[in-house]
Amino acid sequence: MNGLGNDFVVLDARMRAIPLDRDAVRRISSRGEGIGCDQLIRLEPSPDADAFMRIWNSDGGEVDACGNATRCIAWGLMEESGQTELSIATNAGILVCTRGGAQMSIAVDMGVPRLSWEEIPLAEPFADTRMIELHVGPADAPLLHSPSVVNVGNPHCIFWVEDVEAHDLARIGP
């Protein structure tokens, strides 16, 4: 599955356990060694929601939530069940998902974004995470600088630019 450029391998463990460790996640997620993906998702039964979604990044580290993955999983569960609204439990809590007007349109309430440096988390304190001291490229001529940072279940670093086409994003880093 993929959502807005993020691709996922999804394992359905709602009826049968599928054991995974960090190394297995890395191997499956490796584009050279396995199927390859940005994140591996394991669906599990949940007593509090329509399903529980466990999420690992391709490096094998588990994360709390991912909006794009949640939308993809919600779409699949809605197709399976015929529901237009459902809930998915994650390590970040229960996320409510609603089908929009278009067949492929799924909205997810990701909850309140975490903005404090400890909750993102960052390695050092920043009083205002709307603009932190960070740059990409040489210190005297950075390619990108002064991003905003936030955690919505998975930490995000957002560099604001006036013209996205003016930046070689494939070279700078996905």
Residue frames relative to the residue before (quaternion, step in Angstrom):
aa qw qx qy qz dx dy dz
M 1.0000 0.0000 0.0000 0.0000 0.00 0.00 0.00
N 0.0156 -0.7885 0.6116 0.0628 3.54 -1.24 0.33
G 0.0783 -0.7769 0.6242 0.0257 3.51 -1.22 0.65
L 0.8495 -0.1131 0.0244 0.5147 3.55 -0.64 1.19
G 0.7742 -0.3705 0.1824 0.4796 3.56 0.94 0.91
N 0.6077 0.4890 -0.3700 0.5047 3.61 1.23 -0.17
D 0.1178 -0.8019 0.5805 0.0787 3.58 -0.84 0.89
F 0.1935 -0.8054 0.5601 0.0134 3.50 -1.10 0.92
V 0.2287 -0.6691 0.6800 0.1940 3.51 -1.28 0.57
V 0.1306 -0.8063 0.5762 0.0285 3.57 -0.76 1.08
L 0.0959 -0.7703 0.6297 0.0290 3.55 -0.88 1.05
D 0.2516 -0.7817 0.5564 0.1267 3.58 -0.74 1.06
A 0.0095 0.8123 -0.5790 0.0701 3.57 -0.33 1.30
R 0.3121 0.7710 -0.5069 0.2262 3.60 1.12 0.54
M 0.7648 0.3388 -0.1905 0.5138 3.61 1.06 -0.63
R 0.7929 0.1059 -0.0294 0.5994 3.56 1.20 -0.54
A 0.4943 -0.6790 0.4598 0.2883 3.57 -0.84 1.00
I 0.0908 -0.7559 0.6465 0.0492 3.55 -1.12 0.78
P 0.2205 -0.8072 0.5315 0.1316 3.61 -0.14 1.24
L 0.0030 0.7791 -0.6260 0.0331 3.55 -1.05 0.88
D 0.0963 -0.7485 0.6475 0.1060 3.54 -1.14 0.62
R 0.7502 -0.4126 0.2695 0.4409 3.56 -1.31 0.21
D 0.6630 0.5110 -0.3063 0.4532 3.59 0.96 -0.87
A 0.6431 0.5139 -0.3240 0.4661 3.61 0.96 -0.81
V 0.6302 0.5259 -0.3286 0.4672 3.58 1.00 -0.83
R 0.6609 0.5044 -0.3102 0.4611 3.61 0.89 -0.89
R 0.6663 0.5026 -0.3110 0.4547 3.60 0.91 -0.87
I 0.6664 0.4897 -0.3049 0.4723 3.60 0.87 -0.91
S 0.7143 0.4769 -0.2477 0.4484 3.58 0.96 -0.92
S 0.5510 0.6280 -0.3911 0.3861 3.59 1.21 -0.41
R 0.3955 -0.7303 0.5077 0.2293 3.57 -0.76 1.03
G 0.6865 0.4652 -0.2872 0.4794 3.61 1.17 -0.40
E 0.7656 0.3700 -0.1698 0.4982 3.55 1.11 -0.73
G 0.8038 0.2012 -0.0857 0.5532 3.59 1.04 -0.76
I 0.7802 -0.2524 0.2372 0.5210 3.54 -1.17 -0.65
G 0.3063 -0.7737 0.4865 0.2660 3.54 0.99 -0.93
C 0.2668 0.7398 -0.5814 0.2084 3.55 -0.90 0.99
D 0.5637 -0.5574 0.4794 0.3765 3.53 -1.37 0.17
Q 0.8013 -0.0045 0.0433 0.5967 3.56 1.00 -0.88
L 0.2869 -0.7140 0.6126 0.1804 3.52 -1.23 0.66
I 0.1487 -0.7923 0.5906 0.0355 3.56 -0.86 1.05
R 0.0675 -0.7637 0.6395 0.0569 3.56 -0.99 0.86
L 0.2556 -0.7474 0.5975 0.1380 3.56 -0.74 1.10
E 0.0419 -0.7895 0.6118 -0.0237 3.53 -0.96 0.98
P 0.5833 -0.5510 0.4298 0.4140 3.61 -1.17 0.30
S 0.0999 -0.7837 0.6107 0.0531 3.57 -1.20 0.58
P 0.3890 -0.7178 0.5208 0.2494 3.60 -0.90 0.85
D 0.7449 0.4322 -0.2022 0.4663 3.60 1.21 -0.52
A 0.7807 0.2147 -0.1015 0.5780 3.60 1.23 -0.26
D 0.6917 -0.4595 0.3430 0.4390 3.56 -1.29 0.02
A 0.7694 -0.1076 0.0682 0.6259 3.58 1.20 -0.54
F 0.3285 -0.6721 0.6108 0.2595 3.53 -1.35 0.25
M 0.1661 -0.7840 0.5942 0.0685 3.56 -0.96 0.92
R 0.1157 -0.7688 0.6274 0.0437 3.57 -0.65 1.17
I 0.1331 -0.8265 0.5469 -0.0001 3.57 -0.81 1.07
W 0.0465 -0.7696 0.6367 0.0167 3.54 -1.00 0.94
N 0.4049 -0.6506 0.5797 0.2771 3.55 -1.12 0.69
S 0.6811 -0.5245 0.3269 0.3926 3.58 -1.22 0.41
D 0.6221 0.5332 -0.3491 0.4548 3.62 1.21 -0.33
G 0.5969 -0.5942 0.3431 0.4159 3.59 1.31 0.00
G 0.5541 0.6123 -0.3904 0.4071 3.58 1.27 -0.11
E 0.3853 -0.7222 0.5282 0.2259 3.57 -0.93 0.92
V 0.1507 -0.7766 0.6075 0.0714 3.57 -1.06 0.82
D 0.6123 -0.6101 0.3803 0.3289 3.55 -1.24 0.47
A 0.7950 -0.1318 0.1316 0.5773 3.60 0.90 -0.86
C 0.0604 -0.7553 0.6497 0.0618 3.54 -1.35 0.28
G 0.4438 -0.7268 0.4629 0.2460 3.57 -0.64 1.13
N 0.6794 0.4827 -0.3055 0.4605 3.60 0.85 -0.90
A 0.6493 0.4972 -0.3212 0.4777 3.60 0.96 -0.79
T 0.6380 0.5314 -0.3305 0.4487 3.59 0.96 -0.82
R 0.6501 0.5067 -0.3236 0.4646 3.59 0.94 -0.83
C 0.6512 0.5132 -0.3179 0.4599 3.60 0.96 -0.83
I 0.6778 0.4793 -0.2913 0.4753 3.57 0.87 -0.95
A 0.6286 0.5305 -0.3358 0.4591 3.60 0.98 -0.82
W 0.6296 0.5277 -0.3380 0.4593 3.59 0.95 -0.84
G 0.6770 0.4976 -0.2962 0.4542 3.59 0.85 -0.94
L 0.6718 0.4861 -0.2958 0.4742 3.58 0.94 -0.87
M 0.6434 0.5099 -0.3231 0.4708 3.60 1.05 -0.72
E 0.6253 0.5181 -0.3345 0.4781 3.58 1.03 -0.74
E 0.6710 0.5117 -0.2816 0.4567 3.57 0.98 -0.88
S 0.8014 0.3425 -0.1400 0.4699 3.58 0.88 -0.99
G 0.4241 -0.6966 0.4754 0.3300 3.59 1.14 -0.54
Q 0.4765 0.6693 -0.4401 0.3624 3.60 1.27 0.01
T 0.2957 -0.7346 0.5772 0.1994 3.57 -1.24 0.48
E 0.7517 0.1667 -0.1507 0.6200 3.58 1.31 -0.04
L 0.1333 0.7807 -0.6027 0.0969 3.55 -0.99 0.83
S 0.3479 -0.7227 0.5558 0.2186 3.53 -1.31 0.18
I 0.1516 -0.7656 0.6223 0.0602 3.51 -1.12 0.82
A 0.2992 -0.7441 0.5721 0.1715 3.56 -0.77 1.06
T 0.0184 -0.7666 0.6417 -0.0149 3.55 -1.10 0.85
N 0.6725 -0.4547 0.3699 0.4518 3.58 -1.26 -0.02
A 0.6543 0.5007 -0.3052 0.4776 3.60 1.23 -0.42
G 0.6782 -0.4217 0.3007 0.5214 3.60 1.25 -0.22
I 0.6498 -0.5035 0.3928 0.4123 3.53 -1.32 -0.19
L 0.1732 -0.7839 0.5933 0.0592 3.55 -0.85 1.08
V 0.2691 -0.7640 0.5698 0.1383 3.57 -0.78 1.08
C 0.1188 -0.8046 0.5818 0.0005 3.54 -0.82 1.11
T 0.0706 -0.8005 0.5951 -0.0086 3.56 -0.96 0.93
R 0.4038 -0.6840 0.5498 0.2585 3.57 -1.02 0.84
G 0.3535 -0.7382 0.5399 0.1963 3.56 -0.94 0.93
G 0.7764 -0.3446 0.2525 0.4633 3.55 -1.28 -0.29
A 0.7119 0.3976 -0.2457 0.5242 3.59 1.00 -0.79
Q 0.6498 -0.5627 0.3574 0.3653 3.57 -1.11 0.74
M 0.7670 0.3593 -0.1908 0.4961 3.60 0.94 -0.84
S 0.5449 0.6357 -0.3904 0.3828 3.62 1.26 0.04
I 0.0457 0.7866 -0.6098 0.0851 3.57 -0.60 1.20
A 0.1711 -0.7672 0.6120 0.0873 3.57 -0.89 0.99
V 0.1134 -0.7834 0.6097 0.0411 3.57 -1.06 0.82
D 0.2883 -0.7098 0.6134 0.1921 3.55 -0.97 0.89
M 0.1975 -0.8245 0.5253 0.0733 3.57 -0.29 1.30
G 0.5423 -0.6274 0.4050 0.3852 3.58 1.25 0.00
V 0.7136 -0.4326 0.3358 0.4369 3.53 -1.33 -0.19
P 0.4126 -0.7063 0.5078 0.2704 3.62 -0.77 0.95
R 0.3501 -0.7149 0.5656 0.2153 3.56 -1.11 0.73
L 0.1244 -0.8460 0.5185 -0.0007 3.54 -0.60 1.20
S 0.5723 0.5863 -0.4061 0.4047 3.63 1.15 -0.27
W 0.6096 -0.6091 0.3689 0.3483 3.55 -1.01 0.85
E 0.6350 0.5339 -0.3379 0.4445 3.62 1.08 -0.64
E 0.7137 0.4614 -0.2539 0.4618 3.60 1.03 -0.77
I 0.5680 0.6223 -0.3984 0.3626 3.62 1.15 -0.37
P 0.2954 0.7036 -0.1037 -0.6378 2.06 1.54 -1.87
L 0.2797 -0.7148 0.6140 0.1841 3.52 -1.33 0.46
A 0.5877 -0.6117 0.4086 0.3369 3.58 -1.17 0.54
E 0.7939 0.1302 -0.0706 0.5898 3.59 1.17 -0.49
P 0.6144 -0.5939 0.3751 0.3593 3.58 -1.16 0.54
F 0.0062 -0.7368 0.6760 0.0105 3.52 -1.24 0.74
A 0.4271 -0.7169 0.4920 0.2483 3.58 -0.76 1.04
D 0.7944 0.1518 -0.0523 0.5858 3.58 1.02 -0.79
T 0.2014 -0.8174 0.5310 0.0966 3.59 -0.38 1.21
R 0.4554 0.6715 -0.4634 0.3563 3.59 1.24 0.17
M 0.7778 0.0038 -0.0144 0.6284 3.58 1.27 -0.37
I 0.0169 -0.8158 0.5776 -0.0244 3.56 -0.39 1.24
E 0.5458 -0.5976 0.4767 0.3432 3.54 -1.31 0.34
L 0.3737 0.6717 -0.5493 0.3277 3.54 -0.23 1.34
H 0.0140 0.7980 -0.6025 0.0004 3.57 -1.03 0.71
V 0.2990 -0.6992 0.6195 0.1948 3.51 -1.35 0.44
G 0.7460 0.3312 -0.2723 0.5096 3.56 -0.75 1.04
P 0.7677 -0.3603 0.2493 0.4676 3.56 -1.28 -0.14
A 0.5777 -0.6190 0.4116 0.3371 3.58 -1.04 0.79
D 0.7195 0.4443 -0.2627 0.4646 3.59 1.00 -0.75
A 0.7878 0.1064 -0.0803 0.6013 3.62 1.27 -0.21
P 0.0363 -0.8504 0.5245 0.0197 3.61 0.57 1.10
L 0.4794 -0.6503 0.5117 0.2923 3.54 -1.15 0.70
L 0.7681 0.0156 0.0203 0.6399 3.56 1.11 -0.82
H 0.0333 0.8151 -0.5773 0.0348 3.58 -1.07 0.62
S 0.8545 0.2469 -0.1637 0.4267 3.52 -1.44 0.24
P 0.1378 0.8278 -0.5340 0.1026 3.62 0.68 1.00
S 0.4188 -0.5992 0.6005 0.3241 3.48 -1.46 0.09
V 0.1274 -0.7856 0.5999 0.0821 3.58 -1.14 0.59
V 0.0356 0.7885 -0.6081 0.0854 3.55 -1.07 0.81
N 0.2095 -0.7409 0.6175 0.1606 3.57 -1.24 0.41
V 0.0049 0.7752 -0.6306 0.0388 3.55 -0.74 1.13
G 0.7610 -0.2417 0.1215 0.5897 3.52 1.10 0.87
N 0.7436 0.0719 -0.0338 0.6639 3.53 1.30 -0.47
P 0.4717 -0.7026 0.4352 0.3073 3.65 -0.64 0.99
H 0.1024 -0.7814 0.6148 0.0322 3.56 -1.09 0.83
C 0.1383 -0.7418 0.6520 0.0743 3.55 -1.16 0.76
I 0.0886 -0.8308 0.5494 -0.0114 3.58 -0.51 1.21
F 0.1541 -0.7630 0.6237 0.0718 3.55 -0.69 1.13
W 0.2636 -0.7702 0.5661 0.1300 3.57 -0.73 1.10
V 0.0319 0.7919 -0.6072 0.0562 3.58 -0.80 1.04
E 0.5147 -0.6459 0.4661 0.3173 3.56 -1.15 0.56
D 0.8015 0.1043 -0.0292 0.5882 3.59 1.02 -0.78
V 0.2917 -0.7944 0.5081 0.1604 3.58 -0.16 1.27
E 0.6212 0.5592 -0.3403 0.4309 3.60 1.09 -0.66
A 0.6179 0.5641 -0.3391 0.4302 3.60 1.19 -0.43
H 0.6954 0.4361 -0.2564 0.5104 3.61 1.28 -0.14
D 0.3698 -0.7138 0.5540 0.2165 3.57 -0.96 0.90
L 0.1697 -0.8453 0.5005 0.0780 3.56 0.29 1.30
A 0.6104 0.5494 -0.3604 0.4424 3.60 1.05 -0.64
R 0.6901 0.4534 -0.2762 0.4920 3.60 1.07 -0.68
I 0.6601 0.5219 -0.3089 0.4432 3.58 0.96 -0.89
G 0.6025 -0.5774 0.3411 0.4329 3.57 1.04 -0.72
P 0.4356 -0.6985 0.5056 0.2582 3.55 -0.96 0.90
